[in-house]
Each structure stands twice: as C-alpha cells, then as structure tokens.
Amino acid sequence: MEKISFSLINLINIITLCVTMLFIFQIYFLKNRSKSNTFFSIYLANIVVILIFFLVLDLEYNMVAYSLIPVLLLAVLSIGPMLWIYVKLVTGDKLDKIKRHLYIPISYGLITFILVATDYIFSNDVFSKNIRQIIIYIVMSGLTVVFIIQSIYYCYLSLILYKKHLKKIGETFSYTEKVNLSWFKLFIYGYLFFITGLILSHVVDDSISYIMFYITLLTYVIFSGCNALKQNPIFEEIQEDFKLEDYEIDNRIIETNNDYFTELKAKLLMIMDKDKLFLDSSLTIHSLASKLNSNTKYVSQLINNELNKNFVMFVNEYRINEAKKLLLNKEKDNLTIESIGYEVGFKSKSAFNRVFKQFTSNTPTQFKQDNR
C-alpha cells in the first residue's frame, strides 16, 4: 500500500513538473519578450527546482539531493522576491535596487555550495560529519524562519503594490477590463497557501499530505500560468505621444494662477460635451490630456481637485448619462442593453451593469422599466 502511495506521489510530482515547464516555455519563448515575462518564468523555474529536489529525494537518490541543496536554497529563497518583482513590473512600478532583494538567496546558495564542495573535496569522515551538521543548520534556518518571514514580507509588499495599482488605474483608465488585475489577489494568496502547504506537508510527512500539496501546487501553477499568458504589463500598452517637458508650461505660473485651471476646466467640459470623447471605450487620461494640449499631471489635478472625482468616475458619469438618454429614447428600442453599453463606451455588459447600478442604484433594465 505504501509503495502505491509513493508511486502516486511521484506521478503527481512529475505531472506538476511537466506542466510548470510547459508554461515556462510558452511564457518565455512564445509570448512577447518582456521583463515581466522573464521574471515570471524565473518564478516558475524556482518551483521546478523545488519539485525536482523533492522528486530526487523521494526516489532516494540521497547524494544527488545533497548536491542540489545549494540550488534548492537559492530557488526557495528567490521565489518571494520573484513574485514581488513580477507584480511590480506588471503594475508599472519602478524597478530599482532589486539586487539587494537577492542578497539572502544568493548568500545561502553560495555558502552551502562552498560547504558541499568542501565536503566532496575533503572526504574525511569526521570532517564530513561536521560539515554536514553545519549544512543541516543552514538549511533548517533557511527553509523555516528565513523563508517564512521573507514570504510574508514579499506578499505584504505585493499586496501594497496591488492596492496602489487599483488606485492608479482609477486615475488613468476609463475602463477596468484587463487592467484591474483581479487575478493577482488569488496569485498572491495562492503563494501563501503554497508555502503553507510546503511546510505542513513536510511536518506531517505522510502520503495524503504530499498528494494534497502537489495537487494544490498543480492547480496554482495552472491558474497562474494561464493568467500570466494573457497578461501584459499594463502601462506598457499606453503609448504617450507627449511628455510633460514637451509643453513649455511654467509650473510656478500655473501654481499661482488659477486662470490656467479655469480655462482648462472650461475646455475639458466643452470637449467632453461636444466631441463626446467618453464614447471611446479605450479613453485614458493620456489621450484626453493630448486632446486638451495639456499633460496628465494638470488634467488629473483638475479632475481630482476641481471636480472632486477620479478619472474613471468622471468619464463614467458621462457614459451613464448618455446611456439614460438611449434607454429612454423609444427610437432606440431595437438596441439591447448590451448594445447600449457598448455604444456609450463600456467594454462589456457586466461592466455597464455594475457602473450603471453604482450611479443610479438600478440596473439598466430596471431603470428603463421604471421610467418609460
């Protein structure tokens, strides 16, 4: 019975290993090459190293497993920083001073590599026993205290980045589809679940716990890999044809002269009413600023401070008002609710319904029925 369970554990491990490597190949070689894809591939590569190590260990190739300890520590202690770096890149945050986040994994990997190499070179029984005892202490500290603290720290940083991103897209985009990164929460929390399972499976140390761990990891890899294949860095998709310095605007004059913002406000309201820019489902703060011959800083400041809204609320208010007109226009009865949503600038029916209810406390259908 134990032999069957052992074989099943290895089979699930190999399946998870193959699936993870398949995603690495697709994301790194077949998807558009970008820094975010590269770091996500490294993130998955770390999982591959962990899987290979435990497979070798379960198959009782003890000397091979012993030789892989430096690589294991490097992979395990790199996985948290890689998660955070990937989230950082996709959300468009600045990527600087990342080397310092790799000091711990590199140090652990390098120290254990030197110790293992020394053990092989000087094959003295007493010396080897002492060396291996030191390695055990290093491995135990690395895979318990350091790994747990590090994982919690990088999950916390990743969640902070995600919350900042949600605020940022409200100031930048007039839509949330494909930019709100809703799958990131499951991605981050899934990582916490993964490390918890990794620890518990080796504390409990029975067949059922190992099987559950590998199945959970397989599910997590498939979920993360599929979403990463569809995900592109959000702010790389915005092609800014202008920069702040392209406009010769004296900041000191603007900050002390409200006339500029008064004129900008009048121009903004006029262009929204006349040209109906809100009908463009891909409207961003960048394209709006370009139309106004201004820059994102001042347009955003105007909308936030003068109109007391963020960009997405500002645009959606126009869209909902336009939708109300269409819903109450009998000549538009041939249009479905979904068609009206698309016509006023929403990218999906669900987004239209959600925002409409947010502004009116009714669904579009209810609004039409109550006001006709």
C-alpha positions as CSV (number, residue, x, y, z in Angstrom):
1,M,0.0,0.0,0.0
2,E,2.8,2.4,0.9
3,K,4.5,1.6,-2.4
4,I,1.4,2.5,-4.4
5,S,1.1,5.8,-2.5
6,F,4.7,6.6,-3.0
7,S,4.3,5.9,-6.8
8,L,1.2,8.2,-6.9
9,I,3.1,11.0,-5.2
10,N,5.9,10.7,-7.7
11,L,3.4,10.7,-10.6
12,I,1.7,13.8,-9.4
13,N,5.0,15.5,-8.9
14,I,6.1,14.7,-12.4
15,I,2.8,15.9,-13.9
16,T,3.2,19.2,-12.0
17,L,6.8,19.4,-13.1
18,C,5.9,19.0,-16.8
19,V,3.0,21.4,-16.6
20,T,5.2,24.1,-15.0
21,M,8.0,23.6,-17.6
22,L,5.4,23.9,-20.3
23,F,4.2,27.2,-19.0
24,I,7.8,28.4,-18.8
25,F,8.4,27.5,-22.4
26,Q,5.2,29.3,-23.5
27,I,5.7,32.4,-21.5
28,Y,9.4,32.9,-22.1
29,F,9.8,31.7,-25.7
30,L,6.3,32.0,-27.3
31,K,4.9,35.1,-25.6
32,N,6.2,38.6,-26.4
33,R,9.5,39.0,-24.7
34,S,9.3,41.4,-21.7
35,K,10.9,41.8,-18.3
36,S,7.7,40.7,-16.6
37,N,7.5,37.5,-18.6
38,T,11.2,36.8,-17.9
39,F,10.8,37.2,-14.1
40,F,7.6,35.2,-14.1
41,S,9.5,32.4,-16.0
42,I,12.2,32.6,-13.3
43,Y,9.4,32.4,-10.6
44,L,8.1,29.2,-12.2
45,A,11.7,27.9,-12.7
46,N,12.2,28.1,-8.9
47,I,9.1,25.9,-8.5
48,V,10.7,23.5,-11.0
49,V,13.8,23.3,-8.9
50,I,11.8,22.6,-5.7
51,L,9.8,19.8,-7.5
52,I,13.0,18.2,-8.9
53,F,14.7,18.2,-5.5
54,F,11.8,16.5,-3.7
55,L,11.4,14.0,-6.6
56,V,15.1,13.1,-6.3
57,L,14.7,12.9,-2.5
58,D,11.6,10.7,-2.7
59,L,13.4,8.4,-5.1
60,E,16.2,8.1,-2.5
61,Y,19.0,9.5,-4.7
62,N,20.4,11.0,-1.5
63,M,23.8,12.0,-2.8
64,V,22.2,13.8,-5.8
65,A,19.7,15.5,-3.4
66,Y,22.7,16.5,-1.2
67,S,24.4,18.1,-4.2
68,L,21.3,20.0,-5.1
69,I,20.9,21.7,-1.7
70,P,22.6,25.0,-2.8
71,V,20.3,25.2,-5.8
72,L,17.3,24.4,-3.6
73,L,18.1,27.1,-1.1
74,L,18.7,29.6,-4.0
75,A,15.3,28.7,-5.5
76,V,13.2,28.6,-2.3
77,L,14.6,32.0,-1.1
78,S,14.3,33.6,-4.5
79,I,10.6,32.7,-5.1
80,G,9.3,35.5,-2.8
81,P,11.4,38.3,-4.4
82,M,10.4,37.0,-7.9
83,L,6.7,37.2,-7.0
84,W,7.1,40.7,-5.9
85,I,9.3,41.8,-8.9
86,Y,6.7,40.3,-11.3
87,V,3.8,42.2,-9.6
88,K,6.0,45.3,-9.7
89,L,6.7,45.1,-13.4
90,V,3.1,44.3,-14.5
91,T,1.7,47.2,-12.4
92,G,4.2,49.6,-13.9
93,D,6.0,50.4,-10.7
94,K,9.7,51.5,-10.9
95,L,12.1,48.6,-10.8
96,D,15.2,49.7,-9.0
97,K,17.6,48.3,-6.4
98,I,16.4,44.8,-7.0
99,K,19.8,43.3,-6.3
100,R,19.6,43.8,-2.6
101,H,16.5,41.6,-2.6
102,L,18.6,38.7,-3.9
103,Y,21.3,39.0,-1.3
104,I,19.8,36.5,1.1
105,P,19.1,33.7,-1.5
106,I,22.5,34.2,-3.2
107,S,24.3,34.1,0.2
108,Y,22.6,30.9,1.3
109,G,23.2,29.3,-2.1
110,L,26.8,30.3,-2.2
111,I,27.6,29.3,1.4
112,T,26.0,25.9,1.0
113,F,27.7,25.4,-2.3
114,I,31.1,26.0,-0.8
115,L,30.3,23.7,2.1
116,V,29.1,20.9,-0.1
117,A,32.0,21.3,-2.5
118,T,34.4,21.2,0.5
119,D,32.7,18.1,1.8
120,Y,33.3,16.4,-1.6
121,I,37.0,17.5,-1.9
122,F,38.0,16.5,1.7
123,S,36.4,13.1,2.1
124,N,37.3,12.7,5.8
125,D,34.6,11.1,7.9
126,V,34.9,13.3,10.9
127,F,35.3,16.5,8.8
128,S,32.3,15.5,6.6
129,K,30.2,14.9,9.7
130,N,30.9,18.4,11.0
131,I,30.4,20.0,7.6
132,R,27.0,18.2,7.1
133,Q,25.9,19.2,10.5
134,I,26.6,22.9,9.6
135,I,24.7,22.4,6.3
136,I,21.7,21.0,8.2
137,Y,21.6,24.1,10.5
138,I,21.8,26.4,7.5
139,V,19.1,24.5,5.6
140,M,16.8,24.4,8.6
141,S,17.2,28.1,9.3
142,G,16.8,29.0,5.5
143,L,13.7,26.8,4.9
144,T,11.9,27.7,8.1
145,V,12.5,31.0,9.8
146,V,14.1,33.0,6.9
147,F,11.7,31.5,4.3
148,I,8.5,32.2,6.3
149,I,9.5,35.8,7.3
150,Q,10.7,36.5,3.8
151,S,7.5,35.1,2.2
152,I,5.2,37.1,4.5
153,Y,7.2,40.3,3.8
154,Y,7.1,39.9,0.0
155,C,3.4,39.0,0.0
156,Y,2.8,42.1,2.0
157,L,4.8,44.3,-0.5
158,S,2.9,42.7,-3.4
159,L,-0.5,43.4,-1.9
160,I,0.6,47.0,-1.2
161,L,1.6,47.3,-4.9
162,Y,-1.8,45.8,-6.0
163,K,-3.7,48.3,-3.9
164,K,-1.6,51.2,-5.3
165,H,-2.4,49.8,-8.8
166,L,-6.2,49.8,-8.2
167,K,-5.9,53.5,-7.2
168,K,-3.7,54.3,-10.2
169,I,-6.0,52.7,-12.8
170,G,-8.8,54.9,-11.5
171,E,-6.7,57.9,-12.3
172,T,-5.5,56.6,-15.7
173,F,-8.1,54.4,-17.4
174,S,-11.8,54.8,-18.2
175,Y,-12.2,51.1,-18.0
176,T,-11.1,48.2,-15.8
177,E,-11.2,45.2,-18.1
178,K,-7.7,43.6,-18.3
179,V,-6.2,46.3,-16.2
180,N,-7.6,45.8,-12.7
181,L,-5.5,42.6,-12.3
182,S,-8.2,40.9,-10.2
183,W,-6.4,37.6,-10.5
184,F,-3.4,39.0,-8.7
185,K,-5.1,38.6,-5.3
186,L,-5.5,34.9,-5.9
187,F,-2.0,34.7,-7.3
188,I,-0.5,36.3,-4.1
189,Y,-2.8,34.5,-1.6
190,G,-2.2,31.3,-3.6
191,Y,1.5,31.7,-3.0
192,L,0.9,31.9,0.8
193,F,-1.2,28.8,0.5
194,F,1.6,27.1,-1.4
195,I,4.3,27.8,1.2
196,T,1.9,26.8,4.0
197,G,1.3,23.5,2.2
198,L,5.1,23.1,1.6
199,I,5.7,23.4,5.3
200,L,2.8,21.4,6.5
201,S,3.4,18.5,4.1
202,H,6.9,18.0,5.5
203,V,5.8,18.5,9.1
204,V,3.0,15.9,8.8
205,D,5.1,13.8,6.5
206,D,2.5,11.3,5.2
207,S,1.3,10.2,1.8
208,I,-2.0,12.1,1.9
209,S,-0.4,15.5,2.8
210,Y,2.1,15.1,0.0
211,I,-0.6,14.2,-2.5
212,M,-2.7,17.2,-1.4
213,F,0.3,19.5,-1.6
214,Y,1.2,18.5,-5.2
215,I,-2.4,18.7,-6.4
216,T,-2.8,22.2,-4.8
217,L,0.5,23.3,-6.4
218,L,-0.6,21.9,-9.8
219,T,-3.8,23.9,-9.5
220,Y,-1.9,27.0,-8.5
221,V,0.6,26.7,-11.4
222,I,-2.2,26.2,-14.0
223,F,-4.2,29.2,-12.6
224,S,-1.1,31.5,-12.5
225,G,0.3,30.3,-15.8
226,C,-2.9,30.7,-17.8
227,N,-3.4,34.2,-16.4
228,A,0.2,35.2,-17.0
229,L,-0.1,34.1,-20.6
230,K,-3.0,36.5,-21.1
231,Q,-1.5,39.3,-19.0
232,N,0.7,42.1,-20.4
233,P,2.4,44.9,-18.5
234,I,-0.5,47.4,-18.0
235,F,1.3,50.7,-18.6
236,E,3.4,49.4,-21.5
237,E,0.3,49.4,-23.6
238,I,-0.1,53.2,-23.3
239,Q,1.8,55.0,-25.9
240,E,2.3,58.5,-24.7
241,D,2.9,60.7,-27.7
242,F,3.8,63.6,-25.4
243,K,5.8,64.1,-22.3
244,L,5.5,66.7,-19.6
245,E,8.6,68.5,-20.8
246,D,7.2,68.7,-24.4
247,Y,4.9,71.5,-23.2
248,E,6.6,74.8,-22.3
249,I,4.4,75.4,-19.3
250,D,5.8,77.3,-16.4
251,N,4.9,75.3,-13.2
252,R,5.4,78.3,-11.0
253,I,3.0,80.5,-13.0
254,I,0.3,77.8,-13.1
255,E,0.6,77.1,-9.4
256,T,0.0,80.7,-8.6
257,N,-2.5,81.5,-11.4
258,N,-5.9,79.8,-11.2
259,D,-6.8,81.2,-14.6
260,Y,-5.0,78.3,-16.3
261,F,-7.1,75.7,-14.5
262,T,-10.3,77.8,-15.1
263,E,-9.6,77.8,-18.8
264,L,-8.6,74.1,-18.7
265,K,-11.8,73.2,-16.9
266,A,-14.0,75.0,-19.4
267,K,-12.1,73.4,-22.3
268,L,-12.4,70.0,-20.7
269,L,-16.2,70.2,-20.2
270,M,-16.7,71.6,-23.6
271,I,-14.7,68.9,-25.4
272,M,-16.5,66.1,-23.4
273,D,-19.9,67.5,-24.3
274,K,-19.1,68.5,-27.9
275,D,-16.8,65.7,-29.0
276,K,-18.1,63.0,-26.7
277,L,-14.7,61.5,-26.0
278,F,-16.2,59.3,-23.4
279,L,-17.7,57.1,-26.2
280,D,-14.2,55.8,-26.8
281,S,-14.0,52.7,-24.7
282,S,-10.2,52.9,-24.6
283,L,-10.0,56.5,-23.4
284,T,-7.2,57.2,-21.0
285,I,-6.0,60.2,-19.1
286,H,-3.1,60.4,-21.5
287,S,-5.3,60.6,-24.7
288,L,-7.6,63.1,-23.0
289,A,-4.6,65.3,-22.0
290,S,-3.3,65.2,-25.5
291,K,-6.7,66.4,-26.9
292,L,-6.5,69.3,-24.4
293,N,-2.9,70.1,-25.4
294,S,-2.0,69.7,-21.8
295,N,-0.4,67.0,-19.7
296,T,-1.7,64.2,-17.4
297,K,-0.5,66.0,-14.3
298,Y,-2.7,69.0,-14.7
299,V,-5.7,67.2,-16.2
300,S,-5.6,64.7,-13.3
301,Q,-5.2,67.6,-10.8
302,L,-8.1,69.4,-12.3
303,I,-10.5,66.4,-12.2
304,N,-9.4,65.4,-8.7
305,N,-9.4,68.9,-7.0
306,E,-11.9,70.9,-9.1
307,L,-14.5,68.2,-9.9
308,N,-13.8,66.0,-6.8
309,K,-13.7,62.8,-8.8
310,N,-11.1,60.4,-10.1
311,F,-10.7,60.0,-13.9
312,V,-12.8,56.8,-14.2
313,M,-15.7,58.3,-12.2
314,F,-15.6,61.5,-14.3
315,V,-15.8,59.6,-17.6
316,N,-18.3,57.0,-16.4
317,E,-20.7,59.8,-15.3
318,Y,-20.9,61.0,-18.9
319,R,-21.4,57.4,-20.1
320,I,-24.2,56.7,-17.7
321,N,-26.0,60.0,-18.6
322,E,-25.7,59.1,-22.3
323,A,-26.9,55.6,-21.5
324,K,-30.0,57.0,-19.7
325,K,-30.9,59.0,-22.8
326,L,-30.6,55.9,-25.1
327,L,-32.6,53.8,-22.6
328,L,-35.5,56.4,-22.6
329,N,-35.4,57.0,-26.3
330,K,-38.1,55.0,-28.0
331,E,-36.4,55.2,-31.3
332,K,-33.6,53.1,-29.7
333,D,-35.8,50.3,-28.6
334,N,-34.2,48.0,-31.1
335,L,-30.9,48.2,-29.2
336,T,-30.2,45.6,-26.5
337,I,-28.9,46.6,-23.1
338,E,-25.5,45.2,-24.1
339,S,-25.5,47.2,-27.3
340,I,-26.3,50.4,-25.4
341,G,-23.4,49.6,-23.1
342,Y,-21.0,49.2,-25.9
343,E,-22.3,52.3,-27.7
344,V,-21.7,54.6,-24.7
345,G,-18.1,53.3,-24.2
346,F,-18.2,50.3,-21.9
347,K,-16.2,47.2,-22.9
348,S,-18.6,44.6,-21.5
349,K,-22.2,44.1,-20.4
350,S,-21.1,43.3,-16.9
351,A,-19.1,46.5,-16.6
352,F,-22.0,48.5,-17.9
353,N,-24.5,46.9,-15.4
354,R,-22.1,47.3,-12.5
355,V,-21.3,51.0,-13.1
356,F,-24.9,51.9,-14.0
357,K,-26.1,50.4,-10.7
358,Q,-23.3,52.3,-8.9
359,F,-24.6,55.6,-10.3
360,T,-28.4,55.0,-10.2
361,S,-28.9,52.2,-7.7
362,N,-30.8,50.4,-10.5
363,T,-29.8,48.1,-13.4
364,P,-30.3,49.4,-16.9
365,T,-33.3,47.2,-17.3
366,Q,-34.9,48.3,-14.1
367,F,-34.2,52.0,-15.0
368,K,-35.9,51.6,-18.4
369,Q,-38.9,49.8,-16.9
370,D,-39.4,52.4,-14.1
371,N,-39.0,55.5,-16.4
372,R,-40.9,54.5,-19.5
